Amino acid sequence: MSSFRDQLWKTAKAAFDKYGEMTAESVIAYRSPDCVHRMFPASAGVADRTNKEYSDFVMELKNTVPNLRLIVQDDFEPIVDEKTRQVLAHLKSAGNTPYGPCETEYFMALKMNEDGTQIIEFVEFVDTAYTLEFVKRAGLKV
């Protein structure tokens, strides 16, 4: 891997790992100040979020899943594209709740800034069937 490819993956992996700290700062630690968080599919009806909106959402989620973490799956080798400065990875979340385990599956696409050190766009393609059922069970709002 070239050093720039390494940097792109390093930033993505650090963001995934840091998420597990579940603080308002950690979940946006590797994002640019104007990063946009998008959730797909569009049929889920979740609007794009700013860093603050996303951080606020995660802090609400933390009340239900205080130990949520993201785990990169080894069944799909992450795609790191230097030209477009994007990383695509298959992940699963894991955490315990009063409603049972929280184990959502994702593909996450991250677009980085010019030097690959900050995420400027975070796209989360989530298993909506599982997620919407869990959100309903937990009484959360998406």
Solvent accessible surface area in square Angstrom, and as a share of the most:
residue,aa,sasa,rsa
1,M,142,0.63
2,S,49,0.32
3,S,95,0.61
4,F,56,0.23
5,R,71,0.26
6,D,68,0.35
7,Q,49,0.22
8,L,0,0.00
9,W,54,0.19
10,K,135,0.57
11,T,4,0.02
12,A,0,0.00
13,K,73,0.31
14,A,26,0.20
15,A,15,0.12
16,F,2,0.01
17,D,79,0.41
18,K,68,0.29
19,Y,16,0.06
20,G,29,0.28
21,E,95,0.42
22,M,1,0.00
23,T,50,0.29
24,A,37,0.29
25,E,125,0.56
26,S,3,0.02
27,V,8,0.05
28,I,44,0.22
29,A,50,0.39
30,Y,77,0.29
31,R,15,0.06
32,S,6,0.04
33,P,122,0.76
34,D,112,0.58
35,C,3,0.02
36,V,46,0.27
37,H,2,0.01
38,R,71,0.26
39,M,18,0.08
40,F,73,0.30
41,P,34,0.22
42,A,81,0.63
43,S,105,0.68
44,A,21,0.16
45,G,67,0.64
46,V,24,0.14
47,A,80,0.62
48,D,72,0.38
49,R,26,0.10
50,T,72,0.42
51,N,19,0.10
52,K,140,0.59
53,E,87,0.39
54,Y,10,0.04
55,S,8,0.05
56,D,72,0.37
57,F,37,0.15
58,V,0,0.00
59,M,53,0.24
60,E,56,0.25
61,L,18,0.09
62,K,68,0.29
63,N,129,0.66
64,T,13,0.08
65,V,0,0.00
66,P,80,0.50
67,N,61,0.31
68,L,4,0.02
69,R,114,0.42
70,L,16,0.08
71,I,73,0.37
72,V,38,0.22
73,Q,37,0.16
74,D,147,0.76
75,D,107,0.56
76,F,62,0.26
77,E,146,0.66
78,P,33,0.21
79,I,92,0.47
80,V,7,0.04
81,D,55,0.28
82,E,62,0.28
83,K,184,0.78
84,T,53,0.31
85,R,54,0.20
86,Q,67,0.30
87,V,1,0.00
88,L,56,0.28
89,A,0,0.00
90,H,10,0.04
91,L,0,0.00
92,K,79,0.33
93,S,2,0.01
94,A,18,0.14
95,G,6,0.05
96,N,99,0.51
97,T,20,0.11
98,P,116,0.73
99,Y,93,0.35
100,G,26,0.25
101,P,79,0.50
102,C,7,0.04
103,E,104,0.47
104,T,6,0.04
105,E,70,0.31
106,Y,22,0.08
107,F,75,0.31
108,M,5,0.02
109,A,26,0.20
110,L,0,0.00
111,K,56,0.24
112,M,0,0.00
113,N,34,0.17
114,E,142,0.63
115,D,81,0.42
116,G,0,0.00
117,T,56,0.33
118,Q,65,0.29
119,I,0,0.00
120,I,53,0.27
121,E,45,0.20
122,F,10,0.04
123,V,29,0.17
124,E,11,0.05
125,F,106,0.44
126,V,6,0.04
127,D,56,0.29
128,T,30,0.18
129,A,81,0.63
130,Y,59,0.22
131,T,22,0.13
132,L,78,0.39
133,E,86,0.39
134,F,7,0.03
135,V,18,0.10
136,K,170,0.72
137,R,91,0.33
138,A,12,0.09
139,G,69,0.66
140,L,28,0.14
141,K,146,0.62
142,V,62,0.36
